[in-house]
Amino acid sequence: MCGIVGALVNEGSVVSDLIEGLRLLEYRGYDSAGVALMDARGITIRRRAGRIERLEAALAENEASSARAGIGHTRWATHGVPSDTNAHPHTDTEGRIALVHNGIIENYAELKAELVASGVKFQSETDTEVLAHLIGRELSRGNDLLQAVLASLSRVRGYYAIAAITKTPEGPRLVCARQGPPLAVAVTKDGAYLASDVLALIKHTRDVTFLEDGDVADLHIGRADVWRTDGTSVVRVPKRVEWDPEEAAKGTFPHYMLKEIHEQPDVLAHTAFDKIKEEKGDIDFGVPGFSDSDLRGIERIAVVACGTALHAGYIARYMFEGLARLPVDIDYASEFRYRDPVIARNTLAIAISQSGETADTLAALRKAKELGARTAAICNVEGSTLVREADATILTRAGPEIGVASTKAFTAQVAAAYMLAVRLARARGVLTPEAGRELVLELRLLRPRMEQMLGERIVSEVREVAEKNQHQKGFLFLGRGINYPVALEGALKLKEISYVHAEGYPAGEMKHGPIALIEPSMSIVALNSTGLVHEKVRSNIEQVRARGGRVISIGSDRESWAISDEHVEVPESSEWLSPILNVIPLQLLAYHMASLKGCDIDKPRNLAKSVTVE
Ligand code: AGP
């Protein structure tokens, strides 16, 4: 998803701040980048398709700017192909303002027709350029930049995070606005900054103001005045961000994804261990919304999420039904919002999201709230929109997840769901303190088992499996019960970063169709841990072998290993928590396959870290 940065300083140049900020946002996924620099002469635009290195080369062609203000953008194309012309920033005809935008202007066609009819000549195919011309027109009517932005946004339908700069007799002016995609601002005594991700702000200050939908911020040195689009002013209190930028650095790992896979044992500890109350056989989240009185009346759960987060939701369903005896509906968030859902009385709608900014998930949560559900979030970003809008939140303490392919956030989401299932069960009186104590202790026992999964022996076993299967034309991931969603997740990881086709399927469903795919060039990854269904999975493995398929079994069921071409051993654990262990070899398999294929592991093609548009 697009990244936005902006800076206004009272001395020196903003160029390095802007480029460094864009680099910190690269992980969000993009296909072009650009900056607008404001110095005594006016606005200079530099923008290029491709990676930031091309933009830097374009900047180096010209004298280093003494720009005291500027905005920057990494674009993930929605309207118009990735090209120098379609890259942001965009300007009005007279070049008085420069604008960057993340989001979609849904009524851009009618606005563009109106502007073209008035003689405006468009340079690009983007929806964003419409807004640049609207703001330029308001400036020519004598409005200042803030008024021009407010007047222009009143014409726009859609959602956006924007930043605009213009030159005034008093110096550069920087205004930004948010409706949907995230945007935050921060001020110091020497400057003012904005970015679509807090990672690009905390080098300046840890006191960050997260703009709300409908906010417009007018930035000055040392001050940010926040307005509503109706022109009223509003006070937004900065939040202290404790993230350590070092955490977001790759450290000794070649890729963020590998670092984040290896962080998972610590993430489990940070997410869960301070919430475990062994003596009560219970969980205390330490935040409002999860007490006995909050939860006792819940009669149904509705889970909404996208991608990997939805796979965590599928696992959560087994836990909520199996432990808390609550019926659970689960939907792709993008489907839920349009299927005219029926929300039963006393439903708790749970949205799961790493970023807390996924447009479909936010829309689904708002729909559930509108239909009368109480809402909760399982989320990794404290200042995110989802956390602000949900009635209650369980934060996964995974730290910044930079790799586009979600790994540590996923296992943290599963751990959070497990804790919520225990809490729900205890609040509803369907789990005794003794049984609860066993369950919560399993969480503590999980960490050393995760560390074992990340030890050199298993990691090299998985690397070897990747090497042997690197030329296979496709993969079928099979799992049953609580490990069926792990099959979905393993398939998503593989296709997402190695671009190899892969499907996840319930093992019991294989004979209803996918079995036709079985041949030597197809690898079947069978998840099989000791539990309720391990004998069933063994017979699925036999069915595959009988048709010449190549089987890789992953799990603690030793008898499966003997009937497979390859296997990766997973230590025994509680079946409820086996998904957290079984997914690790699948994450590593995807990583090594992508590495063997020379793919861009942290920034896979076409993908964005947080999909903040529909
Ligand atoms: C997962 O590896 C993908 N990057 C993607 O499916 C992701 O899980 C999905 O877009 C949801 O993102 P969220 O958790 O930030 O809402």
Residues whose N, C-alpha, C, O or C-beta is under 5 A from the ligand:
A	BS01	AGP	C306 G307 T308 A309 I352 S353 Q354 S355 G356 T358 V404 A405 S406 A608 K609 V611
